[in-house]
Amino acid sequence: MSGNDRTFNLVHAEVVTPRGTFRDGAVAVEDGVITYVGTTAGLPNPAEAETIDAGGSYVLPGFIDVHVHGGMLEDFSKPSKQGLDAITKLHCSQGTTSMLATTMTLPKAMIDNVLAEVHQYITGGMPYAQLVGVHLEGPFISPKWPGAQNPEHIVPPNREWVEAWDRQYPGLIKQVTFAPEREGAHELIRFLRKQGIVAAAGHTDATYEEIIAAYEVGLNHSVHIFNAMTPLHHRKPGTAGAILSTPGISAEIIADGIHVHHAAIRLLASVKTGSNLILITDAMSAAGLGNGDYMLGDLPVVVKDNVCTLRDSEGTLAGSTLTMIRGFRHLVREVGLSVERASEAASGNPAKLIRIDHLTGSVETGKQADLLLVDRDLDLQRVWVKGHSFREHE
């Protein structure tokens, strides 16, 4: 990041905002904060401001990834400052400006360590994509649907653990993924929602009726829909059917063309309107690298042609190598969403989900300048985090 570019003007752009897209639009940034959004013709002309001609490219809000495990051989489950820098630098270079450090199903002592290390990293200042909290994916999941999680570490939902973590690190945990059909889940849901923490169904054997019962006590989200959950059947709607048919439950989607067919994503997008569709990567340590052997948590993974599978399984998917810019392009090119709708799924909706939309997630005055410049072919050109420019891109 360079330190002299927090005041600038972007002009002659297609500026995507919650109020619509400004044609021949402009954005003014002063000291890392957006101060003007509108037409280029109406842009004030402050002194000492660099002017960047977008040449008709899109200006979008920075992507927010609420479900990402790592990259560049590093894993949030085994954090260090060097590792956290490597992960956030990689994903920043691909358009992510905010992210949740996502754990696996781990022993409690390892989760304790993740929370301590991420808390220290956040309070020490972050040079790349901003870690805005932690997503605990497990260990409170179903032994029947572990996916790429280690079944040895699965335990029933435990409110006391989460309450103690939240008390020690207030506001750090933003999302907890668990199997809502397990004993103790409803008690956990009530605590999470009271604290403003996302209560997410995932790696679950729940029936339709069990998901609805959990929704009635506060369940409000679901992770990587269609993966690691009971599927949709016309007589047994299962977890997938309950999520699809319940407007109050938002849904994450891994839009890589591997985890979910684009036709299923199109169906999902048709029912998850408003703020309920959320793009994620579920990226693991192999993100940013090529074919080879890697680790996801403490499980070995093989990557071949961007497909990540557990080494000793029959094709069990194990996260992804997806980046947000690639997922964004997939939503537009393969699924057929508009740039505006895909931007909502990648930025505005996750910001609302984890309650940081007062800071970021949209191109609006008063918000921090987390911005992307994306050309008409949907290739990433520039990234700004709080007005600082990150110049590496895919």
C-alpha positions as CSV (number, residue, x, y, z in Angstrom):
1,M,0.0,0.0,0.0
2,S,1.2,3.5,-0.7
3,G,0.7,6.2,1.8
4,N,0.0,9.3,-0.4
5,D,-3.1,8.3,-2.3
6,R,-5.9,8.6,0.3
7,T,-7.3,11.7,-1.4
8,F,-8.2,11.4,-5.0
9,N,-11.0,11.6,-7.6
10,L,-12.3,8.8,-9.8
11,V,-14.0,10.2,-12.9
12,H,-15.7,8.9,-16.1
13,A,-16.7,5.7,-14.4
14,E,-19.8,3.5,-14.2
15,V,-20.3,3.9,-10.4
16,V,-22.4,1.2,-8.9
17,T,-24.3,2.4,-5.8
18,P,-27.4,1.4,-3.8
19,R,-29.2,4.3,-5.6
20,G,-28.4,2.9,-9.0
21,T,-25.5,3.2,-11.4
22,F,-24.1,6.6,-12.3
23,R,-23.2,6.8,-16.0
24,D,-20.2,9.0,-16.5
25,G,-20.0,8.9,-12.7
26,A,-17.4,10.1,-10.2
27,V,-16.3,9.4,-6.7
28,A,-14.3,11.8,-4.5
29,V,-12.2,10.5,-1.6
30,E,-10.6,12.6,1.1
31,D,-8.4,11.1,3.8
32,G,-9.7,7.6,3.0
33,V,-13.4,8.5,3.2
34,I,-15.9,8.9,0.3
35,T,-17.0,12.5,0.2
36,Y,-18.9,12.6,-3.2
37,V,-20.7,10.1,-5.4
38,G,-22.5,11.4,-8.5
39,T,-21.8,12.5,-12.0
40,T,-18.4,13.6,-13.3
41,A,-20.0,16.9,-14.3
42,G,-21.1,17.6,-10.8
43,L,-17.8,16.7,-9.1
44,P,-16.4,19.4,-6.8
45,N,-12.8,20.3,-7.6
46,P,-10.8,20.2,-4.4
47,A,-7.2,21.3,-4.5
48,E,-4.3,18.8,-4.3
49,A,-6.5,15.8,-5.4
50,E,-5.2,13.2,-7.9
51,T,-7.6,12.6,-10.7
52,I,-7.9,9.1,-12.1
53,D,-9.8,8.6,-15.3
54,A,-11.7,5.3,-15.2
55,G,-12.3,5.3,-18.9
56,G,-15.8,3.8,-18.5
57,S,-14.8,1.1,-16.1
58,Y,-16.9,0.1,-13.1
59,V,-16.3,1.5,-9.7
60,L,-17.6,-1.1,-7.2
61,P,-17.5,-1.5,-3.4
62,G,-14.7,-3.7,-2.2
63,F,-15.6,-7.4,-1.8
64,I,-16.4,-8.8,1.7
65,D,-15.7,-12.5,2.1
66,V,-17.4,-13.9,5.2
67,H,-16.2,-17.5,4.6
68,V,-12.5,-18.0,3.8
69,H,-10.0,-20.3,5.3
70,G,-6.7,-19.2,3.8
71,G,-4.3,-18.9,0.9
72,M,-0.7,-18.9,-0.2
73,L,0.0,-22.1,2.0
74,E,-1.4,-20.3,5.0
75,D,-4.5,-21.3,7.1
76,F,-6.5,-19.2,9.6
77,S,-6.6,-22.3,11.8
78,K,-2.8,-22.0,12.3
79,P,-2.4,-18.2,12.4
80,S,0.8,-16.1,12.7
81,K,1.4,-12.5,11.7
82,Q,3.3,-13.6,8.7
83,G,0.5,-16.0,7.7
84,L,-2.2,-13.5,8.3
85,D,-0.3,-11.0,6.1
86,A,0.0,-13.6,3.4
87,I,-3.7,-14.5,3.3
88,T,-5.0,-10.9,3.5
89,K,-2.5,-9.7,0.9
90,L,-3.5,-12.5,-1.6
91,H,-7.2,-11.8,-1.2
92,C,-6.8,-8.1,-1.3
93,S,-5.0,-8.4,-4.6
94,Q,-8.2,-10.2,-5.9
95,G,-10.6,-7.5,-4.7
96,T,-11.4,-8.5,-1.1
97,T,-11.2,-5.5,1.2
98,S,-12.8,-7.1,4.3
99,M,-12.9,-10.7,5.4
100,L,-13.7,-13.0,8.3
101,A,-11.0,-15.3,9.5
102,T,-12.7,-18.7,9.2
103,T,-11.8,-21.6,11.3
104,M,-12.4,-25.3,11.0
105,T,-13.7,-28.0,13.3
106,L,-10.7,-27.9,15.7
107,P,-9.9,-28.8,19.3
108,K,-11.0,-26.0,21.7
109,A,-7.3,-25.0,22.5
110,M,-6.7,-24.4,18.8
111,I,-9.8,-22.2,18.5
112,D,-8.6,-20.3,21.6
113,N,-5.3,-19.6,19.8
114,V,-7.0,-18.5,16.6
115,L,-9.1,-15.9,18.5
116,A,-6.1,-14.6,20.4
117,E,-3.9,-14.3,17.3
118,V,-6.6,-12.7,15.2
119,H,-7.5,-10.2,18.0
120,Q,-3.8,-9.2,18.3
121,Y,-3.5,-8.9,14.5
122,I,-6.6,-6.6,14.3
123,T,-5.5,-4.4,17.2
124,G,-2.0,-4.1,15.7
125,G,-3.2,-2.6,12.4
126,M,-3.5,-4.4,9.1
127,P,-1.8,-3.5,5.8
128,Y,-4.0,-5.3,3.3
129,A,-7.6,-6.7,3.4
130,Q,-9.1,-5.9,6.8
131,L,-9.9,-8.8,9.1
132,V,-13.2,-7.6,10.6
133,G,-13.8,-10.7,12.8
134,V,-13.9,-14.4,13.0
135,H,-16.2,-17.0,11.6
136,L,-16.3,-20.3,13.6
137,E,-17.2,-23.0,11.1
138,G,-17.5,-25.8,13.7
139,P,-16.8,-27.6,15.9
140,F,-20.6,-27.9,16.5
141,I,-21.5,-29.7,13.3
142,S,-23.1,-33.0,12.4
143,P,-21.0,-36.1,12.4
144,K,-23.1,-37.2,9.4
145,W,-22.0,-34.3,7.2
146,P,-18.4,-33.4,8.2
147,G,-17.4,-32.7,4.6
148,A,-13.7,-31.7,4.8
149,Q,-13.9,-31.2,8.6
150,N,-12.1,-33.6,11.0
151,P,-14.8,-35.7,12.6
152,E,-12.6,-36.4,15.6
153,H,-13.0,-32.8,16.8
154,I,-16.8,-32.5,16.4
155,V,-18.7,-31.7,19.6
156,P,-22.3,-30.8,20.4
157,P,-23.2,-27.1,20.4
158,N,-21.8,-25.5,23.5
159,R,-23.1,-22.1,24.5
160,E,-20.7,-21.8,27.4
161,W,-17.6,-21.9,25.1
162,V,-19.0,-19.3,22.8
163,E,-20.1,-17.1,25.7
164,A,-16.7,-17.2,27.2
165,W,-15.0,-16.4,23.9
166,D,-17.3,-13.5,23.3
167,R,-16.7,-12.2,26.8
168,Q,-13.0,-12.3,26.3
169,Y,-13.0,-10.8,22.8
170,P,-16.2,-8.7,22.6
171,G,-17.4,-8.3,19.0
172,L,-14.7,-10.5,17.5
173,I,-16.9,-13.5,16.6
174,K,-19.2,-12.4,13.8
175,Q,-20.6,-15.8,12.7
176,V,-20.9,-19.3,14.1
177,T,-21.7,-22.3,11.9
178,F,-23.3,-25.3,13.5
179,A,-25.8,-28.2,13.0
180,P,-29.1,-26.7,14.3
181,E,-30.7,-30.1,14.9
182,R,-28.2,-31.1,17.6
183,E,-28.9,-30.9,21.3
184,G,-28.1,-27.5,22.7
185,A,-28.4,-25.7,19.3
186,H,-31.4,-23.6,20.2
187,E,-29.8,-22.3,23.4
188,L,-26.8,-21.4,21.3
189,I,-28.9,-19.6,18.7
190,R,-30.6,-17.5,21.3
191,F,-27.3,-16.4,22.7
192,L,-25.8,-15.6,19.3
193,R,-28.7,-13.5,18.1
194,K,-28.8,-11.6,21.5
195,Q,-25.1,-10.7,20.9
196,G,-25.7,-9.8,17.2
197,I,-23.7,-12.8,16.0
198,V,-24.8,-14.6,12.8
199,A,-26.3,-18.0,13.6
200,A,-25.6,-20.2,10.5
201,A,-26.7,-23.6,9.6
202,G,-24.1,-25.8,8.0
203,H,-22.6,-29.3,7.8
204,T,-26.1,-30.4,9.0
205,D,-28.4,-33.4,8.9
206,A,-31.4,-31.3,9.7
207,T,-34.8,-32.0,8.3
208,Y,-37.0,-29.2,6.8
209,E,-39.0,-29.1,10.1
210,E,-35.8,-28.8,12.2
211,I,-34.5,-25.9,10.2
212,I,-37.9,-24.1,10.5
213,A,-37.8,-24.7,14.3
214,A,-34.3,-23.3,14.5
215,Y,-35.4,-20.3,12.4
216,E,-38.2,-19.6,14.8
217,V,-35.7,-19.1,17.6
218,G,-33.3,-17.0,15.6
219,L,-31.4,-19.0,12.9
220,N,-30.7,-16.4,10.2
221,H,-28.0,-17.7,7.8
222,S,-26.7,-20.8,6.0
223,V,-23.2,-21.6,4.8
224,H,-22.3,-22.9,1.3
225,I,-25.8,-23.8,0.4
226,F,-26.3,-27.2,-1.3
227,N,-23.0,-28.5,0.1
228,A,-22.8,-30.5,3.3
229,M,-26.5,-30.5,4.1
230,T,-29.6,-32.6,3.5
231,P,-30.6,-32.0,-0.1
232,L,-33.9,-30.8,-1.7
233,H,-36.4,-33.5,-2.5
234,H,-39.9,-32.9,-3.5
235,R,-41.3,-34.9,-0.6
236,K,-38.5,-34.2,1.9
237,P,-37.4,-30.6,1.3
238,G,-34.5,-31.0,3.8
239,T,-32.1,-28.3,4.8
240,A,-31.7,-27.0,1.3
241,G,-35.5,-26.8,0.8
242,A,-36.0,-25.0,4.1
243,I,-33.4,-22.4,3.2
244,L,-34.7,-21.8,-0.3
245,S,-38.3,-21.3,0.9
246,T,-37.6,-19.2,4.0
247,P,-36.9,-15.5,3.1
248,G,-35.4,-14.8,6.6
249,I,-32.5,-17.1,6.1
250,S,-29.7,-15.8,3.9
251,A,-27.6,-18.2,1.8
252,E,-23.9,-18.3,1.0
253,I,-22.9,-19.6,-2.5
254,I,-19.5,-20.8,-3.7
255,A,-19.7,-19.6,-7.3
256,D,-16.8,-21.5,-8.8
257,G,-18.6,-23.8,-11.3
258,I,-17.4,-26.8,-9.2
259,H,-19.4,-26.8,-6.0
260,V,-22.8,-25.8,-7.5
261,H,-24.1,-25.9,-11.1
262,H,-24.9,-22.4,-12.4
263,A,-28.5,-23.5,-13.0
264,A,-28.9,-24.2,-9.3
265,I,-27.3,-20.8,-8.5
266,R,-29.8,-19.2,-10.9
267,L,-32.6,-20.9,-9.0
268,L,-31.1,-19.7,-5.7
269,A,-30.8,-16.1,-6.9
270,S,-34.5,-16.1,-8.0
271,V,-35.7,-16.8,-4.5
272,K,-33.0,-15.1,-2.4
273,T,-33.8,-11.5,-3.3
274,G,-33.0,-8.4,-1.3
275,S,-30.0,-9.0,1.0
276,N,-30.2,-12.8,1.2
277,L,-27.7,-13.9,-1.5
278,I,-24.1,-13.8,-0.4
279,L,-21.0,-14.7,-2.5
280,I,-18.2,-16.5,-0.6
281,T,-15.0,-18.2,-1.7
282,D,-14.5,-20.9,1.0
283,A,-10.9,-20.6,-0.2
284,M,-8.2,-22.8,1.5
285,S,-4.4,-22.6,1.7
286,A,-4.0,-23.6,-1.9
287,A,-5.7,-20.3,-3.1
288,G,-3.2,-18.3,-5.2
289,L,-1.2,-21.4,-6.0
290,G,-1.4,-24.4,-8.4
291,N,-1.9,-28.1,-8.4
292,G,-0.4,-30.1,-5.5
293,D,-0.8,-31.4,-2.0
294,Y,-2.0,-29.0,0.7
295,M,-3.6,-29.0,4.2
296,L,-7.1,-27.8,5.2
297,G,-6.9,-27.5,9.0
298,D,-5.3,-30.8,9.9
299,L,-6.6,-32.8,6.9
300,P,-4.6,-33.4,3.7
301,V,-6.0,-32.1,0.5
302,V,-5.2,-32.7,-3.2
303,V,-5.7,-29.8,-5.7
304,K,-6.0,-30.6,-9.4
305,D,-7.4,-28.2,-12.0
306,N,-8.8,-25.9,-9.3
307,V,-10.7,-28.8,-7.7
308,C,-9.8,-29.4,-4.0
309,T,-10.6,-32.8,-2.6
310,L,-9.6,-34.7,0.6
311,R,-6.7,-36.9,-0.2
312,D,-8.1,-40.1,1.4
313,S,-11.7,-39.8,0.2
314,E,-13.9,-40.5,-2.8
315,G,-14.0,-37.0,-4.2
316,T,-15.1,-35.1,-1.1
317,L,-14.7,-31.4,-1.9
318,A,-12.4,-29.6,0.5
319,G,-12.9,-25.8,0.2
320,S,-11.8,-24.1,-3.0
321,T,-9.1,-22.0,-4.7
322,L,-11.7,-19.4,-5.6
323,T,-11.1,-15.7,-5.3
324,M,-13.9,-13.1,-5.0
325,I,-13.2,-11.5,-8.4
326,R,-13.5,-14.9,-10.1
327,G,-16.7,-15.7,-8.2
328,F,-18.1,-12.2,-9.1
329,R,-17.3,-12.9,-12.8
330,H,-19.0,-16.3,-12.6
331,L,-22.2,-14.8,-11.2
332,V,-22.3,-12.3,-14.1
333,R,-21.1,-14.5,-17.0
334,E,-22.4,-17.9,-16.2
335,V,-25.3,-17.3,-13.9
336,G,-26.6,-14.2,-15.7
337,L,-26.8,-11.8,-12.8
338,S,-26.4,-8.1,-13.5
339,V,-23.2,-6.4,-12.3
340,E,-25.3,-4.5,-9.8
341,R,-26.8,-7.7,-8.4
342,A,-23.5,-9.5,-8.3
343,S,-22.0,-6.6,-6.5
344,E,-24.7,-6.7,-3.8
345,A,-24.0,-10.4,-3.3
346,A,-20.2,-9.8,-3.0
347,S,-20.2,-6.6,-0.9
348,G,-23.5,-5.0,0.3
349,N,-25.2,-8.1,1.5
350,P,-22.3,-9.6,3.5
351,A,-21.7,-6.1,5.0
352,K,-25.3,-6.1,6.2
353,L,-25.1,-9.7,7.4
354,I,-22.2,-9.0,9.8
355,R,-23.3,-5.5,10.6
356,I,-20.5,-3.5,9.2
357,D,-22.6,-1.8,6.5
358,H,-22.3,1.5,8.4
359,L,-18.6,1.4,7.5
360,T,-18.3,-0.3,4.1
361,G,-20.0,-2.5,1.5
362,S,-21.3,0.2,-0.7
363,V,-20.2,3.3,-2.6
364,E,-21.8,6.0,-0.5
365,T,-20.6,9.3,1.1
366,G,-19.3,8.9,4.6
367,K,-18.2,5.4,4.1
368,Q,-14.5,4.3,4.0
369,A,-13.1,4.2,0.5
370,D,-13.0,0.4,0.0
371,L,-13.3,0.5,-3.7
372,L,-12.6,-1.5,-6.8
373,L,-12.0,-0.5,-10.4
374,V,-13.2,-3.2,-12.7
375,D,-13.1,-2.9,-16.5
376,R,-16.0,-3.8,-18.8
377,D,-14.5,-7.4,-19.3
378,L,-14.8,-7.7,-15.5
379,D,-11.1,-7.8,-15.0
380,L,-9.8,-6.2,-11.8
381,Q,-7.7,-3.0,-12.4
382,R,-7.3,-1.3,-9.0
383,V,-8.1,-1.9,-5.3
384,W,-8.3,0.6,-2.6
385,V,-8.7,-0.2,1.2
386,K,-9.6,2.8,3.3
387,G,-8.3,4.9,0.4
388,H,-4.9,3.2,0.2
389,S,-4.2,1.7,-3.2
390,F,-3.2,-1.9,-3.6
391,R,-1.7,-2.2,-7.1
392,E,-1.4,-5.9,-7.6
393,H,-4.2,-7.7,-9.3
394,E,-5.1,-10.9,-11.1
